[in-house]
Amino acid sequence: MPIIMTKAARAETKAFSLRAARGRARLVPEPHGETPAWCYNGAVPGPEIRVRQGERLRITVENALAEETTVHWHGVRLPNAMDGVPHLTQRPIAAGDTFVYEFDAVDAGTFWYHPHQRSFEQVGRGLYGPMIIEETEPPRVDRDITWVIDDWRLTQSAEISEDFGNRHDMNHGGRVGNTATINGRVPDTFAVRRGERVRLRLINAANARIFGLDFQTHALKVIALDGQPVTPHQPTDGLVVLGPAMRADLILDMTGEPSSRVSVVDRFYKGLEYRLVDLAYDEAPLREYTPDWPIALPANPLPEPDPGTARRHDVVFNGGMMGGMVMREMGGSMGESGSGGMGGTMGMMHGNGIWFINGKAAEGHVLDPMLTLDRGKSHVIAMTNATAWHHPIHLHGHSFRVISRNGAKTTHREWQDTVLMAPREKVEIAFVADNPGDWMFHCHILEHQAGGMMGVIRVV
């Protein structure tokens, strides 16, 4: 489905304003003071932008920072000129200037917004916020809750560490912090009642931390990933795993006993588990039974790719600490030459970066396209992570089906816009290239992006 503006949408424009500026945020509890941060409308995260599917948004962004910025509407399928990539889709918003973004809410789902200008620092200082596009008929729940989860690298005085973009972070797993927050605060408890059904929208706004959330004894179902509906299912190994920029919508039934507490634990990094928050039960239950209301979401208007007739493209991600060792290990299974073959990338590293896509490191956002895709046609991108680190790979302007991992078909063929690749993993994605323009394709560990793991896919 082409992304167009209808007359009906024009009549239903919702206006919003965002002001990017320095401010202060109460990230950690007393006795610590407030933390100097960069804020939208004076808050971290910025205001929740919430509209209905089919409505049109007009968002005026004022830049009150002392440097250029942009706003990227992550996961939203919109016209290329509204995508918020500096120098590629727009001029950066200069200090003191404004820019108006205008687009239709084509898909219902959980999305978010953040800068694409020096994002490793601007996002790391607090510039981000949630965008919720409601279904015309959303599933029945008792509460619809958004958790924007993040981690921060704070000093002992609760100030943000100034070591942005250091080479160690870029070479390794990115800027992993030491303080986790939900909606801009170190959480203690989240009040719930037995029998309550919550739609919990999770957004990972961290620069680099991957979360693997264990809700322990609670019954939960994943109903959407990256804003797109998925067959309701329990998460693999009981963990809701979110790489940076990824989202998940959960149906969470509160089955704990009145007056009890149940911890939500982050278990992604082995040996570094910690309690994120406690679900604190009221002494009075809401109801004694678990609701049996339908939970499946209606599909969004995404064109269905045909992998059988799709043009195939090979992409290899390489570089970083221990990258040469992994490339040598995988060389025998990756071919000798060609666009994605290891033989073709081993001796063809171009650029001064740390990370590479098909042997080329990006320097800035204005790049020759790494792939040119025929508009309206199906395409399969076969991706290989030939590194020792995880990479959440994000494609702008489109959603794609994840169709295989390491040669095995995926169970749910989930639609996503950011797919987490484990070290040495091979993943195939399929989509119809229906949105014309030059689109960023990059790792969303923001230090990896800044270190070169970024390219442009052109749709013509």
C-alpha positions as CSV (number, residue, x, y, z in Angstrom):
1,M,0.0,0.0,0.0
2,P,1.5,3.3,-1.0
3,I,1.9,5.8,1.8
4,I,-0.4,8.7,0.8
5,M,-2.4,11.4,2.4
6,T,-6.2,11.1,2.0
7,K,-8.8,13.8,2.1
8,A,-10.2,12.2,5.2
9,A,-6.8,12.3,6.9
10,R,-6.5,16.0,6.1
11,A,-9.7,16.7,8.0
12,E,-8.4,15.0,11.1
13,T,-5.0,16.6,11.6
14,K,-3.7,16.5,15.2
15,A,-1.2,19.2,16.1
16,F,1.7,18.8,18.5
17,S,4.8,20.8,19.5
18,L,8.1,19.6,20.7
19,R,10.9,21.8,22.1
20,A,14.4,20.2,22.4
21,A,16.3,22.0,25.2
22,R,18.6,21.5,28.1
23,G,16.8,20.7,31.4
24,R,16.8,18.6,34.5
25,A,15.3,15.2,35.2
26,R,14.6,13.3,38.5
27,L,16.3,10.1,37.2
28,V,17.3,8.7,40.6
29,P,15.7,9.1,44.1
30,E,16.8,11.4,46.9
31,P,19.3,12.1,48.4
32,H,20.6,12.6,44.9
33,G,19.6,15.7,43.1
34,E,18.1,16.1,39.7
35,T,20.3,15.2,36.7
36,P,21.1,17.7,34.0
37,A,19.6,16.2,30.8
38,W,18.4,17.1,27.3
39,C,14.6,17.1,27.2
40,Y,11.6,17.4,25.0
41,N,9.2,19.9,26.6
42,G,11.2,19.8,29.8
43,A,10.8,16.1,30.5
44,V,12.5,12.7,30.0
45,P,11.0,11.0,28.2
46,G,9.3,13.6,26.1
47,P,5.5,13.7,25.9
48,E,3.6,10.7,24.7
49,I,2.2,11.5,21.3
50,R,-1.0,9.5,21.0
51,V,-3.4,9.5,18.0
52,R,-5.8,7.1,16.3
53,Q,-4.9,5.1,13.1
54,G,-5.8,7.1,10.0
55,E,-5.3,10.5,11.6
56,R,-2.8,13.0,10.4
57,L,-0.1,14.5,12.6
58,R,1.5,17.9,12.3
59,I,4.4,18.2,14.8
60,T,6.3,21.4,15.1
61,V,9.8,20.9,16.5
62,E,11.7,23.8,18.0
63,N,15.5,23.4,18.5
64,A,16.5,25.3,21.7
65,L,19.8,23.4,21.9
66,A,23.2,24.9,21.0
67,E,23.7,22.4,18.2
68,E,21.8,21.0,15.2
69,T,19.2,18.2,15.7
70,T,16.4,16.3,13.9
71,V,13.6,14.0,14.9
72,H,13.2,10.5,13.5
73,W,9.8,8.8,13.9
74,H,11.1,5.3,14.6
75,G,9.1,2.5,12.9
76,V,6.6,4.8,11.3
77,R,6.0,4.3,7.6
78,L,6.0,7.9,6.3
79,P,7.1,10.0,3.3
80,N,10.9,10.1,2.9
81,A,11.1,13.9,3.5
82,M,9.6,13.4,7.0
83,D,12.0,10.7,8.1
84,G,14.3,13.0,10.1
85,V,17.8,12.0,8.8
86,P,20.2,14.9,8.6
87,H,21.5,15.8,5.1
88,L,19.8,12.7,3.6
89,T,16.1,13.5,4.0
90,Q,16.3,17.1,5.4
91,R,18.6,19.8,6.5
92,P,19.3,19.5,10.2
93,I,17.3,21.9,12.4
94,A,19.7,24.6,13.3
95,A,20.0,26.0,16.8
96,G,17.0,28.4,17.3
97,D,15.1,27.1,14.2
98,T,11.9,25.0,13.8
99,F,10.8,22.3,11.5
100,V,7.3,20.9,10.9
101,Y,6.9,17.2,10.4
102,E,3.6,16.1,8.8
103,F,2.5,12.6,8.0
104,D,-0.4,10.1,8.3
105,A,-0.7,7.5,11.0
106,V,-0.8,4.6,8.6
107,D,-0.2,1.8,11.0
108,A,-1.5,1.3,14.5
109,G,1.1,0.3,17.1
110,T,3.8,1.3,19.5
111,F,6.5,3.6,18.0
112,W,8.9,6.3,19.4
113,Y,10.8,9.4,18.3
114,H,14.4,10.5,18.8
115,P,17.1,12.5,17.0
116,H,19.2,11.1,14.2
117,Q,21.8,13.9,14.6
118,R,24.7,12.8,16.8
119,S,22.2,10.3,18.2
120,F,24.8,8.5,20.3
121,E,24.9,11.7,22.5
122,Q,21.5,13.3,22.0
123,V,19.6,10.2,22.7
124,G,22.0,9.3,25.5
125,R,21.3,12.6,27.2
126,G,17.5,12.0,27.2
127,L,16.0,13.2,23.9
128,Y,13.3,10.6,23.1
129,G,9.7,9.9,23.6
130,P,6.9,7.5,22.9
131,M,4.4,7.6,20.0
132,I,1.3,5.5,20.3
133,I,-1.1,5.0,17.3
134,E,-4.3,3.4,18.6
135,E,-6.3,0.8,16.7
136,T,-9.8,1.8,15.6
137,E,-11.0,-1.0,17.9
138,P,-8.3,-1.8,20.4
139,P,-8.5,-5.0,22.5
140,R,-10.3,-4.7,25.8
141,V,-8.0,-4.2,28.8
142,D,-8.2,-2.6,32.2
143,R,-5.2,-0.3,31.5
144,D,-3.0,0.6,28.5
145,I,0.4,1.4,29.9
146,T,3.7,2.6,28.2
147,W,7.1,1.8,29.7
148,V,10.0,3.6,28.0
149,I,13.0,1.7,29.4
150,D,16.5,3.1,29.3
151,D,19.8,2.8,31.0
152,W,22.1,5.7,31.9
153,R,25.8,6.0,32.6
154,L,25.8,8.2,35.7
155,T,28.5,9.4,38.0
156,Q,28.4,9.2,41.8
157,S,26.8,12.7,41.8
158,A,24.0,11.4,39.5
159,E,25.3,13.4,36.5
160,I,25.5,11.9,33.0
161,S,29.0,10.7,32.3
162,E,30.6,12.8,29.5
163,D,32.5,10.0,27.8
164,F,30.2,9.9,24.8
165,G,31.5,8.2,21.6
166,N,34.7,6.8,23.3
167,R,36.5,4.2,21.2
168,H,36.2,1.4,23.8
169,D,32.3,1.7,23.6
170,M,32.4,1.8,19.8
171,N,34.7,-1.2,19.5
172,H,32.7,-3.3,22.0
173,G,29.0,-3.5,22.9
174,G,28.3,0.2,22.9
175,R,27.4,2.6,25.8
176,V,26.0,0.3,28.4
177,G,25.0,2.3,31.5
178,N,24.8,1.6,35.2
179,T,21.3,2.9,36.1
180,A,18.1,1.6,34.6
181,T,14.9,3.7,34.4
182,I,11.3,3.3,33.4
183,N,9.7,6.5,32.0
184,G,12.7,8.5,33.2
185,R,12.8,7.3,36.8
186,V,14.6,4.6,38.7
187,P,11.5,2.5,39.6
188,D,10.6,0.9,42.9
189,T,7.1,-0.4,42.5
190,F,4.3,-0.5,39.9
191,A,0.9,-0.7,41.6
192,V,-1.4,-3.5,40.3
193,R,-4.5,-5.5,41.4
194,R,-5.1,-9.2,41.2
195,G,-7.3,-10.1,38.2
196,E,-6.3,-6.9,36.3
197,R,-5.4,-7.1,32.6
198,V,-2.8,-4.6,31.4
199,R,-1.7,-3.9,27.9
200,L,2.0,-3.1,28.5
201,R,3.8,-1.3,25.7
202,L,7.6,-1.7,26.1
203,I,10.0,0.6,24.3
204,N,13.8,0.2,24.6
205,A,15.3,3.7,24.3
206,A,18.8,2.7,25.5
207,N,21.9,3.4,23.4
208,A,23.2,-0.1,23.7
209,R,21.7,-2.2,26.5
210,I,19.6,-5.2,25.5
211,F,16.9,-6.1,28.0
212,G,15.6,-9.6,28.7
213,L,12.7,-9.1,31.0
214,D,11.4,-12.0,33.2
215,F,7.9,-11.4,34.6
216,Q,8.2,-14.6,36.6
217,T,4.9,-16.2,37.6
218,H,2.7,-13.9,35.5
219,A,0.8,-15.1,32.5
220,L,1.7,-12.9,29.5
221,K,1.3,-13.0,25.8
222,V,3.2,-11.0,23.2
223,I,0.7,-9.4,20.8
224,A,2.8,-7.0,18.8
225,L,6.5,-6.5,18.0
226,D,7.9,-3.2,16.8
227,G,4.3,-1.9,16.5
228,Q,3.1,-4.7,14.2
229,P,0.6,-7.4,15.3
230,V,1.9,-10.9,15.8
231,T,0.2,-14.1,16.6
232,P,-0.3,-13.9,20.4
233,H,2.3,-16.2,22.0
234,Q,4.4,-16.6,25.1
235,P,8.0,-15.3,24.8
236,T,10.8,-17.7,24.1
237,D,12.4,-19.0,27.4
238,G,9.9,-16.7,29.3
239,L,12.0,-13.6,28.5
240,V,10.8,-10.5,26.6
241,V,14.0,-9.6,24.8
242,L,14.4,-6.1,23.4
243,G,17.4,-4.8,21.7
244,P,17.9,-1.0,21.4
245,A,14.9,0.7,19.5
246,M,12.8,-2.5,19.7
247,R,9.3,-2.5,21.1
248,A,6.9,-5.2,22.3
249,D,3.2,-5.0,23.3
250,L,2.2,-7.5,26.0
251,I,-1.1,-8.7,27.5
252,L,-0.2,-9.1,31.1
253,D,-2.7,-10.7,33.5
254,M,-2.1,-10.0,37.1
255,T,-2.2,-13.3,38.8
256,G,-0.3,-12.6,42.0
257,E,-1.8,-12.7,45.5
258,P,-3.2,-9.6,47.1
259,S,-0.6,-7.6,49.1
260,S,2.3,-9.5,47.5
261,R,5.2,-8.3,45.4
262,V,6.6,-9.9,42.3
263,S,9.8,-8.7,40.8
264,V,10.4,-8.0,37.1
265,V,14.0,-9.1,36.6
266,D,16.4,-8.3,33.7
267,R,18.2,-11.5,32.8
268,F,19.7,-10.8,29.4
269,Y,23.3,-10.6,30.5
270,K,24.3,-13.8,32.3
271,G,25.6,-13.2,35.8
272,L,24.5,-9.6,35.7
273,E,20.8,-10.0,36.6
274,Y,19.0,-7.3,38.5
275,R,15.6,-6.3,39.7
276,L,14.1,-3.7,37.4
277,V,10.8,-3.1,39.3
278,D,8.4,-4.8,41.6
279,L,4.7,-5.4,40.7
280,A,3.1,-4.4,44.0
281,Y,-0.4,-5.9,44.5
282,D,-3.1,-4.0,46.3
283,E,-4.8,-5.8,49.2
284,A,-8.2,-5.7,47.3
285,P,-8.4,-7.7,44.1
286,L,-10.0,-6.2,41.0
287,R,-11.6,-9.6,40.1
288,E,-11.0,-13.2,41.1
289,Y,-10.7,-14.6,37.6
290,T,-8.5,-14.0,34.6
291,P,-10.4,-12.2,31.8
292,D,-11.0,-14.2,28.6
293,W,-11.4,-11.2,26.3
294,P,-9.9,-11.5,22.8
295,I,-6.3,-10.3,22.5
296,A,-5.4,-10.6,18.8
297,L,-4.8,-7.3,17.0
298,P,-6.1,-6.4,13.6
299,A,-3.5,-6.5,10.8
300,N,-2.0,-3.2,9.5
301,P,-2.1,-2.5,5.8
302,L,1.3,-3.9,4.9
303,P,2.0,-5.4,1.5
304,E,2.8,-9.1,1.7
305,P,6.2,-10.1,0.3
306,D,6.6,-13.2,-1.8
307,P,9.9,-14.8,-1.0
308,G,9.5,-17.2,-3.9
309,T,9.7,-14.4,-6.5
310,A,11.8,-11.9,-4.4
311,R,15.1,-10.6,-5.6
312,R,17.8,-11.7,-3.1
313,H,20.5,-9.4,-1.6
314,D,23.3,-10.5,0.7
315,V,24.6,-8.3,3.5
316,V,27.5,-8.9,5.9
317,F,28.1,-7.0,9.1
318,N,31.7,-7.1,10.2
319,G,34.3,-5.2,12.3
320,G,34.7,-4.4,16.0
321,M,36.8,-6.0,18.6
322,M,37.5,-9.7,17.7
323,G,35.9,-9.1,14.3
324,G,38.8,-10.4,12.3
325,M,38.7,-13.7,14.3
326,V,35.0,-14.2,13.7
327,M,35.4,-13.5,10.0
328,R,38.1,-16.1,9.7
329,E,36.0,-18.6,11.7
330,M,33.0,-18.0,9.4
331,G,34.9,-17.7,6.1
332,G,34.4,-21.3,5.1
333,S,30.6,-21.1,5.4
334,M,30.1,-17.7,3.8
335,G,31.3,-18.1,0.3
336,E,34.4,-17.0,-1.5
337,S,33.2,-13.9,-3.3
338,G,30.2,-11.8,-4.3
339,S,28.2,-9.0,-2.7
340,G,27.9,-10.9,0.6
341,G,30.7,-13.5,0.5
342,M,33.3,-13.3,3.1
343,G,36.0,-13.6,0.5
344,G,34.7,-10.3,-1.0
345,T,34.9,-8.4,2.4
346,M,38.0,-9.8,3.9
347,G,40.3,-7.7,1.8
348,M,37.9,-4.8,0.9
349,M,37.5,-2.8,4.1
350,H,36.8,0.8,3.0
351,G,36.7,3.9,5.3
352,N,38.1,4.9,8.6
353,G,35.3,3.3,10.7
354,I,35.3,0.5,13.3
355,W,32.2,-1.3,11.9
356,F,31.4,-2.2,8.3
357,I,28.5,-3.3,6.1
358,N,29.8,-5.3,3.1
359,G,33.2,-4.1,3.9
360,K,32.3,-0.4,3.9
361,A,32.2,2.0,6.9
362,A,29.8,4.9,6.7
363,E,31.1,8.4,7.3
364,G,28.1,10.7,7.8
365,H,24.5,10.2,6.6
366,V,25.1,11.1,2.9
367,L,26.1,7.8,1.3
368,D,25.9,6.1,-2.0
369,P,23.2,3.4,-1.9
370,M,24.5,0.0,-0.8
371,L,21.4,-1.5,-2.5
372,T,18.9,-0.2,-5.0
373,L,15.5,-1.9,-4.9
374,D,12.8,-1.9,-7.5
375,R,9.7,-0.2,-6.1
376,G,6.7,-2.4,-5.6
377,K,8.7,-5.6,-5.8
378,S,9.5,-8.2,-3.1
379,H,13.0,-8.4,-1.8
380,V,14.8,-10.7,0.6
381,I,17.9,-9.5,2.5
382,A,20.1,-12.3,3.8
383,M,22.1,-10.8,6.6
384,T,25.1,-12.3,8.3
385,N,26.5,-11.0,11.6
386,A,30.2,-11.8,11.2
387,T,31.1,-10.1,14.5
388,A,31.4,-11.0,18.2
389,W,28.6,-8.6,19.3
390,H,24.8,-8.3,19.0
391,H,23.4,-5.9,16.5
392,P,19.8,-4.6,16.3
393,I,19.5,-3.8,12.6
394,H,16.9,-1.2,11.7
395,L,15.5,-0.3,8.3
396,H,13.8,3.1,7.9
397,G,10.5,3.6,6.0
398,H,9.4,-0.1,5.9
399,S,8.5,-3.0,8.1
400,F,9.8,-6.5,7.1
401,R,9.0,-10.1,7.9
402,V,11.7,-12.0,9.7
403,I,11.5,-15.3,7.7
404,S,14.5,-17.3,8.9
405,R,17.3,-17.6,11.5
406,N,20.3,-19.7,10.7
407,G,18.4,-21.4,7.9
408,A,15.4,-22.4,10.1
409,K,12.0,-20.8,9.3
410,T,10.7,-18.5,12.1
411,T,7.6,-19.6,13.9
412,H,5.6,-16.4,13.6
413,R,7.2,-14.7,10.5
414,E,7.0,-11.6,12.7
415,W,6.8,-8.1,11.2
416,Q,9.6,-5.9,12.6
417,D,11.5,-2.8,11.7
418,T,14.5,-3.6,14.0
419,V,15.8,-7.2,14.2
420,L,18.3,-8.3,16.9
421,M,21.1,-10.4,15.5
422,A,23.3,-12.5,17.8
423,P,27.0,-13.0,17.1
424,R,27.6,-15.2,14.1
425,E,23.9,-15.4,13.3
426,K,22.3,-15.4,9.9
427,V,18.9,-13.8,9.5
428,E,16.7,-13.4,6.4
429,I,14.1,-10.6,6.1
430,A,11.5,-10.1,3.4
431,F,9.4,-7.0,2.4
432,V,7.9,-5.2,-0.5
433,A,9.8,-2.0,-1.2
434,D,6.8,0.2,-1.6
435,N,8.1,3.5,-0.1
436,P,10.3,5.5,-2.5
437,G,13.4,7.3,-1.4
438,D,16.8,6.8,0.3
439,W,16.4,5.0,3.6
440,M,18.9,4.4,6.4
441,F,19.8,0.8,7.2
442,H,21.9,0.6,10.3
443,C,22.7,-0.9,13.7
444,H,20.7,0.8,16.5
445,I,23.5,0.3,19.0
446,L,24.2,4.0,18.5
447,E,27.9,3.7,19.0
448,H,28.1,1.1,16.3
449,Q,26.1,3.3,14.0
450,A,28.5,6.2,14.7
451,G,31.4,3.8,14.2
452,G,30.4,3.0,10.6
453,M,27.6,0.4,10.7
454,M,25.2,2.3,8.6
455,G,24.2,2.3,4.9
456,V,21.5,3.6,2.6
457,I,18.9,1.5,0.7
458,R,17.4,3.3,-2.3
459,V,13.9,2.4,-3.4
460,V,13.1,3.6,-7.0
